[in-house]
Amino acid sequence: MSLEKYRRSRMIVLSPRSTAYEAVRAMVDNHVGAILVHDTQQLAGIVTDRDIAIEVVAGELDARSTPLHDIMSDDVAALEVSASVEDAVRTMRERACRRVPIIENGRPVGLVTLDDLLADGVIDAQAAGAVVRAQLEVAARFKPEGATHPGEPARPEISRPVRSITRRKARADNAYGRLLRAVERHSGLQQRDRAELALQIVLGHLCRRVTPQEARHLIAQLPSRLHPSLDPFLDGPDKRITTDTIEEAVARELQMDREAASFVLQSICEAVADSVSAGEIEGFRGQLPLEMKDLFPPTPLRRAG
């Protein structure tokens, strides 16, 4: 039996730049416990209600500014729609998961869950038990010592789940790496240290040009590894900062001519615009003076490009 039965005529799919809040609203409105994340032409990840609870709520993150690419599981065990129910059960058991996205030519077209298979009577209790045992075994490997009951205090030094910390750090590193690769791709800066320096210069100047509140909104959607280095630039708005002064700083620090610096500046702005929500970019763009707005073209133009 193939997975064709679990194809959905309407899929709830968000982009990696959508926020955790948008994912929660989609889950509540559609009575589901997971959201697929799709980037361009391929499945990028999955976010579950448990991810929201552990990564956002327990991690004390701002749901309205936390992008899904920071909390999603990007190592997704997906199957083609032509795969069988047996393939789905084996994938759930081997990957210790209860949900398997269904794809067709790389595009998500459905989702099969352990509950679906049980409700449809296509697997027995023994097969379902094997999936649950696999999940429990994984959970046991990552379970910290300490509290086992709600009223029992955990040991202070290990009160946060080790797995959550490890996953969050890995995702933070991945998010930062994706942004740097985008900067390198857009700007042609092939050396990682030069791309990092250019990114810091441009973001620092842009944050200082707007109000501290608007700068914080932008920083919140950027990879967390950038946050400490941008905090010193929350003393704006500095009206002395212009496109010319940013280009001059890039040219000086990277030892290049102004034409090349102008291209790098525009390229970094494009990479940043692609990594945060369209609404945030529109808000940030609205805070810039008229002569600097072209650094971030209006959303329809960016999407058309």
Backbone torsions as a table, in degrees:
resi	resn	phi	psi	omega
1	MET	NA	125.0	-178.8
2	SER	-81.4	177.0	179.9
3	LEU	-91.9	11.7	-178.9
4	GLU	-55.6	-34.1	-179.4
5	LYS	-59.0	-27.2	-175.1
6	TYR	-98.2	12.7	170.6
7	ARG	-67.9	140.6	-179.4
8	ARG	-113.1	134.8	177.9
9	SER	-72.0	-23.4	179.6
10	ARG	-136.0	115.7	-179.3
11	MET	-104.6	141.9	175.7
12	ILE	-93.3	103.4	-175.1
13	VAL	-129.7	133.9	177.3
14	LEU	-119.2	166.8	178.8
15	SER	-92.8	161.7	178.0
16	PRO	-59.8	-21.6	-179.0
17	ARG	-88.8	-7.1	173.7
18	SER	-64.8	157.3	-175.8
19	THR	-94.7	163.9	176.9
20	ALA	-60.5	-35.4	178.7
21	TYR	-62.8	-43.6	178.8
22	GLU	-62.7	-36.4	178.1
23	ALA	-66.3	-42.7	178.9
24	VAL	-62.2	-45.4	179.5
25	ARG	-60.2	-41.5	179.7
26	ALA	-64.5	-39.6	178.5
27	MET	-64.2	-45.9	-178.5
28	VAL	-65.5	-46.9	-176.3
29	ASP	-65.4	-30.1	-175.8
30	ASN	-108.7	3.8	176.3
31	HIS	57.2	48.1	178.2
32	VAL	-127.2	163.9	-178.7
33	GLY	-111.5	7.5	-179.3
34	ALA	-153.3	149.3	178.6
35	ILE	-127.4	132.0	175.1
36	LEU	-84.0	147.4	-179.1
37	VAL	-115.8	124.6	-174.5
38	HIS	-122.1	130.9	-178.2
39	ASP	-121.8	112.4	-179.7
40	THR	60.4	-102.7	-175.3
41	GLN	-114.3	14.1	-176.7
42	GLN	-145.0	158.1	176.4
43	LEU	-70.2	126.8	-176.3
44	ALA	-104.1	-26.1	-177.9
45	GLY	175.9	-174.1	177.9
46	ILE	-141.8	141.8	177.2
47	VAL	-123.7	127.4	179.9
48	THR	-110.1	167.6	176.5
49	ASP	-61.4	-29.8	177.4
50	ARG	-68.6	-38.6	176.1
51	ASP	-59.3	-42.6	179.6
52	ILE	-62.2	-44.3	-177.9
53	ALA	-64.1	-46.0	-174.7
54	ILE	-79.2	-47.5	-172.6
55	GLU	-80.1	-39.8	-174.4
56	VAL	-93.9	-56.5	-176.3
57	VAL	-68.1	-56.4	-179.4
58	ALA	-66.8	-30.2	179.2
59	GLY	-82.5	-1.5	177.8
60	GLU	56.3	44.2	177.1
61	LEU	-94.7	159.5	176.9
62	ASP	-85.0	111.5	-176.3
63	ALA	-61.7	-29.3	-177.3
64	ARG	-78.7	-14.5	-178.9
65	SER	-121.6	-2.8	179.8
66	THR	-86.6	113.5	180.0
67	PRO	-73.8	153.5	-177.3
68	LEU	-64.8	-27.0	-179.0
69	HIS	-66.9	-13.6	177.0
70	ASP	-88.5	-16.7	-175.9
71	ILE	-124.7	-9.9	-175.7
72	MET	-74.8	156.7	169.7
73	SER	-86.7	112.8	-175.7
74	ASP	-96.3	-4.3	174.5
75	ASP	-94.3	77.6	-170.1
76	VAL	-90.7	132.1	176.2
77	ALA	-91.3	88.7	-177.7
78	ALA	-102.6	154.7	178.2
79	LEU	-128.6	148.7	173.4
80	GLU	-68.2	151.8	-177.8
81	VAL	-63.0	-20.7	179.3
82	SER	-81.1	-7.9	179.1
83	ALA	-67.2	166.3	-176.1
84	SER	-99.8	167.8	175.1
85	VAL	-60.2	-39.4	178.3
86	GLU	-60.2	-38.3	176.5
87	ASP	-62.4	-40.5	-179.4
88	ALA	-64.9	-44.8	179.5
89	VAL	-63.8	-42.6	179.3
90	ARG	-63.3	-40.7	178.8
91	THR	-64.1	-44.0	177.7
92	MET	-59.7	-41.7	-178.6
93	ARG	-69.7	-46.4	-177.3
94	GLU	-69.9	-33.3	-177.9
95	ARG	-100.0	2.0	178.1
96	ALA	52.7	51.9	179.8
97	CYS	-135.2	160.7	-178.5
98	ARG	-108.0	-7.1	-177.7
99	ARG	-129.6	136.4	178.1
100	VAL	-130.2	115.0	176.2
101	PRO	-65.1	146.1	177.4
102	ILE	-110.3	129.9	-177.1
103	ILE	-123.0	160.0	174.8
104	GLU	-141.2	115.6	-174.7
105	ASN	55.6	38.3	177.7
106	GLY	83.0	-7.5	-177.3
107	ARG	-100.1	131.8	-179.9
108	PRO	-67.0	128.0	-179.3
109	VAL	-126.6	0.1	-179.4
110	GLY	-177.8	-179.7	179.9
111	LEU	-152.8	125.9	176.8
112	VAL	-112.0	134.9	-178.4
113	THR	-119.3	163.0	176.5
114	LEU	-61.1	-38.7	178.4
115	ASP	-62.1	-39.5	177.6
116	ASP	-58.5	-47.1	-175.7
117	LEU	-65.7	-37.8	177.9
118	LEU	-69.4	-44.7	-178.3
119	ALA	-62.8	-34.6	-178.9
120	ASP	-83.5	-5.5	178.4
121	GLY	69.3	24.0	-177.6
122	VAL	-93.8	-7.7	172.7
123	ILE	-133.4	157.8	-179.5
124	ASP	-99.9	176.8	-177.2
125	ALA	-63.3	-31.6	-179.4
126	GLN	-65.7	-43.8	179.1
127	ALA	-66.0	-41.9	178.3
128	ALA	-64.8	-39.6	179.1
129	GLY	-62.0	-35.7	179.0
130	ALA	-64.1	-38.4	177.7
131	VAL	-65.4	-46.4	-179.1
132	VAL	-63.3	-41.9	178.4
133	ARG	-61.3	-39.0	178.7
134	ALA	-62.7	-40.2	177.8
135	GLN	-65.2	-42.8	-179.2
136	LEU	-64.8	-36.8	178.8
137	GLU	-65.0	-41.4	177.4
138	VAL	-65.5	-44.5	-179.7
139	ALA	-60.8	-37.9	-178.6
140	ALA	-65.8	-34.4	-179.3
141	ARG	-66.8	-28.3	-176.6
142	PHE	-103.8	-2.6	-176.9
143	LYS	-69.5	123.9	-179.6
144	PRO	-77.5	156.7	172.7
145	GLU	-70.4	158.3	177.7
146	GLY	129.6	-136.4	-173.5
147	ALA	-67.1	138.3	173.7
148	THR	-118.1	-9.4	178.0
149	HIS	-130.6	151.4	-177.1
150	PRO	-53.7	-35.3	-176.5
151	GLY	-86.7	-5.0	-176.3
152	GLU	-94.5	122.6	-178.8
153	PRO	-67.5	136.3	177.2
154	ALA	-82.3	161.7	175.1
155	ARG	-65.5	128.0	-173.5
156	PRO	-55.0	-39.8	-173.0
157	GLU	-74.5	-13.0	-179.3
158	ILE	-131.8	31.0	-175.1
159	SER	-72.1	-25.4	179.1
160	ARG	-95.3	134.5	-176.9
161	PRO	-56.7	131.0	-179.3
162	VAL	-59.8	-39.3	-178.2
163	ARG	-63.3	-39.8	-180.0
164	SER	-62.6	-43.2	-179.8
165	ILE	-63.9	-44.6	-178.7
166	THR	-63.2	-44.9	-180.0
167	ARG	-64.5	-40.7	-178.6
168	ARG	-64.3	-41.7	179.2
169	LYS	-64.8	-42.3	179.9
170	ALA	-63.2	-40.4	-179.9
171	ARG	-69.2	-37.6	177.6
172	ALA	-62.5	-42.7	178.5
173	ASP	-64.7	-40.7	179.8
174	ASN	-65.6	-41.5	-179.8
175	ALA	-63.6	-42.1	178.7
176	TYR	-65.8	-41.8	178.7
177	GLY	-63.2	-39.3	178.8
178	ARG	-63.8	-41.5	179.7
179	LEU	-65.2	-43.0	179.4
180	LEU	-64.0	-39.9	178.0
181	ARG	-64.1	-36.4	177.2
182	ALA	-65.8	-40.4	177.3
183	VAL	-62.3	-45.6	179.2
184	GLU	-61.4	-42.7	-177.8
185	ARG	-67.0	-44.1	-178.0
186	HIS	-71.8	-40.2	-170.4
187	SER	-94.0	-20.6	-175.7
188	GLY	83.5	3.1	176.5
189	LEU	-75.6	107.5	-173.2
190	GLN	-86.6	-22.1	179.8
191	GLN	-87.7	127.5	-175.4
192	ARG	-58.9	-40.6	-178.1
193	ASP	-66.2	-34.3	178.1
194	ARG	-71.4	-38.5	177.0
195	ALA	-64.1	-42.0	178.6
196	GLU	-63.2	-44.3	-179.8
197	LEU	-62.7	-45.7	179.8
198	ALA	-61.7	-42.4	179.2
199	LEU	-61.6	-43.9	179.8
200	GLN	-63.5	-42.3	-179.1
201	ILE	-62.6	-49.7	-176.2
202	VAL	-65.3	-48.8	-178.4
203	LEU	-64.8	-38.3	178.7
204	GLY	-61.5	-45.5	178.9
205	HIS	-66.0	-42.6	-179.2
206	LEU	-64.6	-41.6	178.7
207	CYS	-63.8	-38.0	-179.0
208	ARG	-72.2	-21.8	-177.4
209	ARG	-77.4	-23.0	-177.4
210	VAL	-107.7	-180.0	179.7
211	THR	-69.1	153.5	177.2
212	PRO	-54.8	-38.5	-179.4
213	GLN	-63.7	-45.2	179.8
214	GLU	-68.0	-36.7	177.3
215	ALA	-63.1	-41.6	178.9
216	ARG	-63.4	-38.3	178.7
217	HIS	-60.8	-43.4	179.0
218	LEU	-67.0	-46.7	-177.9
219	ILE	-59.0	-37.1	-177.9
220	ALA	-61.2	-26.5	-179.4
221	GLN	-94.5	-4.5	177.2
222	LEU	-87.1	159.6	177.9
223	PRO	-52.2	138.8	-174.2
224	SER	-61.4	-23.8	178.9
225	ARG	-66.2	-18.5	178.6
226	LEU	-85.1	-20.7	-171.2
227	HIS	-56.2	-50.1	-177.8
228	PRO	-60.1	-37.2	-176.8
229	SER	-75.5	-18.6	-179.3
230	LEU	-97.2	-15.3	179.7
231	ASP	-55.7	-35.8	179.6
232	PRO	-67.2	-9.8	-175.8
233	PHE	-101.3	25.0	-179.9
234	LEU	-99.0	39.6	-177.2
235	ASP	-117.6	21.7	-178.9
236	GLY	-83.4	-173.1	3.3
237	PRO	-84.2	130.8	176.7
238	ASP	-99.0	104.3	-175.0
239	LYS	-74.8	-5.4	176.7
240	ARG	-76.2	-17.0	-178.9
241	ILE	-79.8	126.3	178.9
242	THR	-133.3	174.8	174.5
243	THR	-57.9	-39.8	-179.5
244	ASP	-63.4	-43.4	-177.5
245	THR	-68.0	-33.9	177.1
246	ILE	-68.1	-42.8	178.1
247	GLU	-61.2	-40.5	179.1
248	GLU	-62.2	-41.6	179.9
249	ALA	-65.8	-42.1	178.7
250	VAL	-64.0	-45.5	-179.6
251	ALA	-61.4	-42.2	-178.1
252	ARG	-67.9	-48.6	-174.7
253	GLU	-73.7	-32.1	-179.6
254	LEU	-98.7	0.1	177.4
255	GLN	54.2	61.5	177.9
256	MET	-138.3	168.3	-179.9
257	ASP	-79.7	169.3	-174.4
258	ARG	-64.8	-35.9	179.9
259	GLU	-62.7	-43.7	178.2
260	ALA	-65.9	-39.2	179.5
261	ALA	-64.1	-38.4	178.0
262	SER	-62.3	-41.6	178.9
263	PHE	-65.5	-41.7	179.1
264	VAL	-63.2	-44.2	179.4
265	LEU	-58.6	-49.6	-179.3
266	GLN	-63.4	-39.1	-179.2
267	SER	-65.6	-40.3	179.4
268	ILE	-66.5	-40.3	177.8
269	CYS	-62.3	-37.5	177.4
270	GLU	-65.8	-42.6	179.7
271	ALA	-64.6	-40.9	178.3
272	VAL	-65.5	-43.0	-180.0
273	ALA	-61.3	-33.2	-180.0
274	ASP	-77.1	-15.7	-173.9
275	SER	-100.8	-8.9	179.0
276	VAL	-124.1	173.7	-176.3
277	SER	-68.3	150.7	179.0
278	ALA	-62.3	-36.7	179.6
279	GLY	-63.1	-39.8	179.4
280	GLU	-66.7	-41.5	179.2
281	ILE	-64.2	-40.4	178.2
282	GLU	-62.7	-40.5	178.2
283	GLY	-65.8	-41.6	179.8
284	PHE	-67.2	-43.6	179.4
285	ARG	-59.7	-36.2	-179.8
286	GLY	-66.1	-21.1	179.8
287	GLN	-85.7	-12.7	-177.2
288	LEU	-84.1	151.3	175.6
289	PRO	-66.6	161.2	-174.0
290	LEU	-52.6	-42.7	-175.4
291	GLU	-71.8	-10.5	179.6
292	MET	-107.7	-6.0	-176.2
293	LYS	-63.8	-28.2	-177.9
294	ASP	-66.9	-12.6	175.6
295	LEU	-62.4	-30.4	178.0
296	PHE	-125.6	94.5	179.4
297	PRO	-57.7	154.1	177.7
298	PRO	-54.5	152.0	-175.2
299	THR	-51.4	-48.3	-178.0
300	PRO	-58.0	-36.6	-179.9
301	LEU	-70.0	-38.6	179.5
302	ARG	-65.8	-40.8	179.7
303	ARG	-67.7	-37.0	179.7
304	ALA	-67.1	-30.7	-179.8
305	GLY	-76.8	NA	NA
